[in-house]
Amino acid sequence: GNNCMGGHASHRHSSVDWSQPATQWPAELRSVRAYDVVQRPGDVLYLPQYHMHYIISLDRNLQCNSVRGRDLRETPKTRECLQLGPNFECSRPPTAFEVPVALLDADRGLVRACVVEFGPREAEPAAYPMFSDLPRPRGVSCRVVALDELVADARWRLGGQGGRPALEPSGFVFHLSRSGSTLIANSLQTAPKALVLSEPEILAEVLARAPSLLRDVFEVFGSSNYHTHMVVKWQSAMVVHAQRLAEIFPATPLIVAYRDPADILAAHLFEDKPPCAAPYRPGDKLGEASATLPGGNGEDVGRRCVARLAATMDAALALEDATFVDYGELPDAIDDIAARFGLPTVNVSRVAGVDAKA
C-alpha cells in the first residue's frame, strides 16, 4: 500500500495515523520492522531518505530538523533552533519567563501571554516603575493561549510533579492614589530576588471580571525559578475589590497607603487631564460607586474627582485586617512593610528621592 500522502505539498508525510493501535494500520505495515529509540538531550538521530519516523514526546522538549544534503546551519530558523530559542526556557535568563498580560475571554479562559524580562526592574527599580514598563526579549512573540495550558507550562518550569510549588503572594499594596505607593513598590523591589508587580492590568482584569481564575494567574506569575517573594501593588481603583482579594488569599497581608485627601486632589487636578475625572468604563465598580455620590456623575471635574476619592476612601475603610500607612511616614515605614511581607532587607536609598509621581 501507499504509505505517503498523495498530493501533499511535501509528498513525504505519512497517510497512516501512527498514534492509533496497530490493528488500525494497513495490513502490509503491521509486520514491518520498526526501531524504538529514546533520545536524550544532546542526541542526534540520522534518518536515511524515505525512512518514516513518528515522535512521541515523553516530556516538554525541543527538536531541530535538517533535510539531508543541504547545509542549513546558518539559516535563521535553524540557527534559532540550535540556540534553543527564543521560545525555549534554556535561552532565557532566569528572570525572564512567560506570563499572561491580558484577559481575552473570561468564559473560555483565554489570555494573551508574553515572555517578560523582570531583571531590569530588579537592577533599576525606579527606571521600570510599572509592570507595563518591563521589556520583553527581542524576537519573542506573544501568543493567545488557554490559561490551563499556561498553568501546565508553569508547573513544568518548576519541575513538574514533585517540583516545588509556585510562590504565594507575600503582600498586597493598595493606595488611595498619589499616596507614595510607587515609592513603596520600588523600595520593596530592592529586596534580593523579590518579584514586585506594580499595577499589572491582567491581575486587575481577572480580579474584577473573573476572580475564579485569579489563583491560576498567580500560579503562573509565581512560577519563577529565580525569585523568592512576590508582592503586588494594585491600581487605586482596585480598592473596591480588595476585600474579595483578601478572601481568596486570606494569609497574605494587605496594606493601604493613604494621604490627606486635599493633597491627593491637588496632585490630580494639577494635571491637564486629571485621571480621577476620566469617564467610567463599563463594569467599573468604583465608577459606579462614585456616580451615586453628589457630583459623581456631573460635568464638573473637581466634583467628579471628589466623588471618586470619597468612594475610594469608603472602600478602603470597609476593609477588614488592612494596615494603613500614612504618606507622611514614608520612607521610614517601608522597613516595617518589608518585614510584614517577610521580605529580606530593603535598600530604600536606591529609590528614595526619585520623582515618580507628585
N, C-alpha and C positions, 0 to 999 in steps of 0.2 A: 504494500500500500504506500501511498504518498504521505511522507512524514512532514512535508513542508506545506506552507500556506500558499496556494496558487494565487498569483495576482497581488501578493503583499509587496509593499514598496521595497522591502529589503530581500524578499523571497527566501529569507533564511529562518524565519520564525516557524516553530512547530505548530501544526494544527491540533496536536494532542494536548489535552489538559492533564499534565503530569501530576497535578495535585489530587486527581481522582484515583480511586482504587484501581489496581492493575486489571481487575476484571472488566473495567470500562475502557481499557485501551484497545486498539485494533489487535486482532488475534496474532498477526505476524510480528508484533512488537513485544509480546509478553515473554518470549524466550530469548530476546536479545541480551547479550552480556552488558551489564552496567557496572560502573565503579562508584562506590560511595566514599567520598573524600571529605574530611573535616579540615577546613583551612583555619589557621590561627594567624594572629597579627604578624604581618611581615611576609607571609607565604605568597608565592606566585604560582598560579596554575596555568599551564600551557595546554591549549586545546587545539589539536590539528584541525585542519579545514574539514567541514562537514560533520564534525562530531557535535552532536546536540548536548546541551547541558541545561540543568534545572537547579535553581538556587533555593535553598531553604535557610532563612536567617535564624540562627539559634539565639541571637541577641541583637541589639542595635549595632549596626556596622556600616562601613563604607567600602565600596568596591570601585576599582578603576579598570575599565576595559580598553584595550587597544587592538585594532584589527591587524592581523598578521600581514607582514610585507610592507607596512607603512610606518614611518618613524613619526609618531605623533607626540613625542615627548615635549616639544616646545609649543604645541598649540595651546591657546588659553584654557580650554576646558580640561585638557589632560594635565596641564601644569597645576591648575586649581585643584584637581582631584588628588594629584600626587602630594600636594602640600596640605592635604587634609582640610580643605576649607573651600569657601569661607563658612559654609553652613555646617561645620562639624565641630564638636566640642574641643578637640585637641588643638585646633588652630586659634583658639581664643585665649586671652589672658583669663585668669581665674575670676577677675572682677567683671567679666562680660558674660551674660547669658540671656536666653530668650525669655521675655516676659510679655504678658498682654498689655496693650496700650490703649485699646478702645473696645467697648462692648458694642457689637454689631447687631446681634439678635438675642435678646434675653431668653426668649422661649426655646430657641434651639441651642442656646449656649455657645454661640459663635462669637469669636473675638478676633481682633487684629493683633498679631504678635510680632515683635521685633527683637533683635538682639540689641541690648542696651549695654553700654560700657559705663560702669559705675566708678571705675578707678579715678578718673579726673576729679570727680566730686570729693573723693577722699583726700586727694592731693591738694586741691584748692577749693574748699567748701564754698567760699564766698563768690568764686567765679562761676559756679554752677548752682545757684540757689534753689532752682526748681527742677522737678523731675523732667519737665519739658525741655530743659536746657542741656540735658545729658546727651553726649554724642553717641552715634550708632556707627559701628565699624564699617569702613568702606567696603562696597561690594556685597554687603549682606542685605538682601531684600526682606521686607516684611511679608507676612503671609496671613491669609484668613484660615483659621483653624478652630476645630471644636475644643472647648475648654477641657473636656475629658482627655483629649489627646495630649494637650499641653501638660496636664497634670501627670499623665503617664510618662512623658518625657522628663518631667521634673523628678519623678521618683527614680527613673533610670539614672539621672545625673547624680543622685545621692547614693547610688549603689544598688538600686532595685530592692527586692525583698531581703530583709536583713540589714539594709543600709541604714544610715542614721536618718531620723525624722527631719522634716523641714523645720526651719526656725519658726517659733511662735513670736508674735509681736511683743516687743519688750515694753512699749509705751506708746500712747497716743497724745498728740499735741493739738488742741483746739484753741481757737482765739476769736476775739470779737472784731478783728481787723485792725491793722496798724497798731498792734499791741506788743510787738517785739518777738513774734513767733518765728520770723525768719532768722533772727539772731539766735534764738534758742536752737532751731534746727541745725543751723550752720555750726554752732558750738558743739552740739552733740555729735556731729559728723567728724569732729576731730578725735573722737574716741577710737582707738585702734580697732580696725575690722568691723566698724559699725556701718550698717546699711540704713541710712536715714532717707526716707522717701518723702519728698516735700511736695505736697499737693498733686499727686498723680491723678489725672482725670479719670482713669479707669476705675480706681478704687471708689471715687465719689459716685460714678455712674452705677456701679454694681451695688453699693450700699443703698442708694436711693431707689434704684429700679428693680434690682434682682438680688436682694440680700441673701437668698438661699445659695447663691453662687460665691458668696464672699470668702468662705473658708477655702474653696478651691483656688481662688485667685491668690489668696495669701500664701497658700502652699507653694504655688509657682514662684512667687517673689521670695519665699523663704528657702528655695532650693539651691542657694549658693553654697559652693564648697569652700568659699573663702571667708565669708562674713560670719560673725558670731552673735550679733544682735541686730534686731530690726525695729526701727521706730518710724512712725508715720505722722507727718504733720498734715492736717486736713484744711481745706478751704473754710473760710469763716462761715459761709452759708451752710456748711455741713453740721453745724452745731445742733440743728434741729433733728438730725439723725443720730446724734451721739449716744442717746440712751439705748437705741436699738443696737448700736455697735457694742456697747458695754454688755448687753445681754448675750451677744454672740461670743465675745471674748471677756468673760467675767473676771478672769485673773489678770488682765492687763491694766496697769494703772493709767489713769487719764488725767491730764491737766488742762486747764483753760487759762490762757493768757488774757489779761484784761487791762483796761486803761480808762482814765477819765473820759466819759462819753463826749464831752466838749472837745477834747483833744482829738478823738477819733474823727468826729465830724469835721473839724478844721482840716485834718490831713486829707480827708476825702474831697471836701469842697474846694480845696486849693487846686485841684486838678481841673483841666478844661472839660473833661467828661467824667464826672465822678462815678466810680464803679457802683456806688451804693444806689445810684438813681437809674441804673440800667433797666431796660424793660424786663419784666418777669417772663421766664420761659415756661412752657407747659410742664407741669409736674414739679415746678419749683415750690417746694414746701415752705421755704422761708418767705418767698414772694407772696404766697397765698396767705400766710400769717400776717405779713406786713400790710396787705391790702385791706385787712379787717380793722386796722388801726387808723386814727384820724390822719388824713393827708396821705395815707399809704398808697392810694390809687389815683392821686391827683396829678396835676401838671407841674406843681411847684417842686423843684429839685430838692430844696432844703427839707421840705416836709416829707418827701419820699424817703430821703436818707434818714431822717429822724425815726420814721416808722420802721424802716428796715433794721436800724440799730436796736430799737426797742424790742422788736421781735427776736432778734439775736440774743439780747440780754435775757429775755424771758425764758428762752430755750435753755440757755446756759445755767440759769438759776434753778431750773427744774431738774437738773441732773443729780443723780444720786452718786455719792462716793467720788466726786470730782475734786481735785485740788486746784485752787485758784492761785494764779501767780500775777502779782501786780507789776505792771511795766516799770514802775519806779524802783523795784527790787532787782532789776536786771543791770548788769550781768551777774551780780553776786549770787542770785538764786539758782543759776544754771548748774552749779556743782551739786546742789541738793536734788535738782531734777534728774541729773545723770545717775545719782545714787539711787533714787527712787525707781528708775528704769533698769537698774542693775548693770549700767554701762561702766567700762573701765574709766580711768581718769581722763577728763577732757581738758583741752587747752584753749580756753576762751580767748586768750591774747592773739591767737591766729586769726580770729574773725572780728573781734571787738573793734569798733571804730570804722568798720567798712559800711558805707552807706548802702543799705538795702532798700528800705522804704522809710518815708518820713514818719 
